[in-house]
């Protein structure tokens, strides 16, 4: 691995603790939709891999790594009369209201990244507007040179398009950018882009699932500065 000049982050499960952030949001959304459509909330939960009783996500839950339109498509068969565009718009609006729970104290960590001279980006399968709202609420939006959601025009993970767009925008080669995420979607996208990939365990996936496609598995993003320092060539 050569010199690291950029960090590209997933959002949910990486910057923010996934269960703590999205458990309550998912329950609220599904209960509201079920009440309006006369649907069974548990049926909606099963459609997207979420248990309303326990608040737990299935390892393959669509909420973890899929785009908002993909999640909406799984719900629509159980919501007669609701249009896809209206559901996506509603989910994006509700997503922007979510209160993200940082996986680690973010401001001092991103101050360290800036002191290291790193370019910083975000690639999420959430929408760009709610993503920026979440970064702003955590006090770190100003640290990001680049933010892309599924609707930013570069595609969505696991497609490498938005990752490569970051590299182009910041004039970096893909091999100089580390993709950091909590799901196989993140890591597969990073590999396809030609980037080193680091998995973190603040999402739903466990180490055994992520390790085969990761260059490293860390407990959380707070371990990144030491990991980067250990791989930075020392020039005499």
WOCORKA-V162127 format. One record per pair of residues at least 4 apart in sequence whose ideal C-beta (glycine too) atoms are under 6 Angstrom apart, sorted by sequence separation. I is the first residue (numbers start at 1). GAP is how many residues later the second one is. If there is no record, write none. Layout:
i=(I & I)
gap=(GAP & GAP)
//
This chain:
i=(10 & 11 & 12 & 17 & 18 & 19 & 22 & 33 & 57 & 62 & 66 & 75 & 91 & 102 & 106 & 126 & 148 & 155 & 160 & 172 & 184 & 205 & 207 & 210 & 223 & 224 & 9 & 13 & 16 & 34 & 39 & 45 & 51 & 66 & 82 & 113 & 126 & 135 & 136 & 167 & 172 & 181 & 190 & 205 & 218 & 9 & 12 & 135 & 148 & 150 & 155 & 191 & 211 & 34 & 45 & 50 & 113 & 124 & 154 & 155 & 167 & 190 & 210 & 49 & 76 & 154 & 49 & 62 & 31 & 34 & 167 & 187 & 207 & 30 & 41 & 49 & 50 & 154 & 179 & 199 & 49 & 62 & 72 & 49 & 30 & 48 & 148 & 30 & 48 & 72 & 132 & 199 & 72 & 131 & 179 & 197 & 131 & 177 & 178 & 179 & 180 & 182 & 197 & 198 & 199 & 200 & 201 & 202 & 69 & 174 & 196 & 68 & 146 & 174 & 178 & 182 & 200 & 128 & 174 & 182 & 200 & 122 & 127 & 183 & 48 & 68 & 120 & 126 & 128 & 146 & 26 & 120 & 127 & 128 & 27 & 120 & 121 & 122 & 123 & 124 & 125 & 48 & 119 & 163 & 187 & 47 & 158 & 187 & 47 & 157 & 160 & 164 & 110 & 158 & 163 & 44 & 125 & 158 & 23 & 106 & 107 & 125 & 157 & 160 & 110 & 160 & 44 & 96 & 100 & 106 & 43 & 92 & 95 & 102 & 26 & 96 & 92 & 39 & 123 & 123 & 37 & 121 & 119 & 67 & 29 & 25 & 21 & 21 & 20 & 67 & 16 & 17 & 16 & 16 & 17 & 16 & 67 & 103 & 7 & 11 & 6 & 7 & 8 & 9 & 11 & 112 & 8 & 104 & 103 & 65 & 104 & 64 & 11 & 65 & 64 & 59 & 57 & 8 & 6 & 6 & 14 & 5 & 14 & 14 & 8 & 13 & 6 & 5 & 6 & 7 & 8 & 9 & 10 & 2 & 4 & 10 & 17 & 18 & 14 & 18 & 13 & 13 & 1 & 4 & 1)
gap=(4 & 4 & 4 & 4 & 4 & 4 & 4 & 4 & 4 & 4 & 4 & 4 & 4 & 4 & 4 & 4 & 4 & 4 & 4 & 4 & 4 & 4 & 4 & 4 & 4 & 4 & 5 & 5 & 5 & 5 & 5 & 5 & 5 & 5 & 5 & 5 & 5 & 5 & 5 & 5 & 5 & 5 & 5 & 5 & 5 & 6 & 6 & 6 & 6 & 6 & 6 & 6 & 6 & 7 & 7 & 7 & 7 & 7 & 7 & 7 & 7 & 7 & 7 & 8 & 8 & 8 & 9 & 9 & 10 & 10 & 10 & 10 & 10 & 11 & 11 & 11 & 11 & 11 & 11 & 11 & 12 & 12 & 12 & 13 & 14 & 14 & 14 & 15 & 15 & 15 & 15 & 15 & 16 & 16 & 16 & 17 & 18 & 18 & 18 & 18 & 18 & 18 & 18 & 18 & 18 & 18 & 18 & 18 & 19 & 19 & 19 & 20 & 20 & 20 & 20 & 20 & 20 & 21 & 21 & 21 & 21 & 22 & 22 & 22 & 23 & 23 & 23 & 23 & 23 & 23 & 24 & 24 & 24 & 24 & 25 & 25 & 25 & 25 & 25 & 25 & 25 & 26 & 26 & 26 & 26 & 27 & 27 & 27 & 28 & 28 & 29 & 29 & 30 & 30 & 30 & 31 & 31 & 31 & 32 & 32 & 32 & 32 & 32 & 32 & 33 & 33 & 34 & 34 & 34 & 34 & 35 & 35 & 35 & 36 & 37 & 37 & 38 & 39 & 39 & 40 & 42 & 45 & 51 & 58 & 65 & 73 & 79 & 80 & 81 & 83 & 84 & 84 & 85 & 86 & 86 & 87 & 89 & 99 & 111 & 111 & 113 & 113 & 113 & 113 & 113 & 113 & 115 & 116 & 117 & 118 & 118 & 119 & 120 & 120 & 140 & 145 & 147 & 158 & 164 & 166 & 166 & 167 & 167 & 168 & 169 & 169 & 170 & 171 & 171 & 171 & 171 & 171 & 171 & 173 & 174 & 176 & 185 & 185 & 186 & 186 & 189 & 190 & 195 & 224 & 230)
//
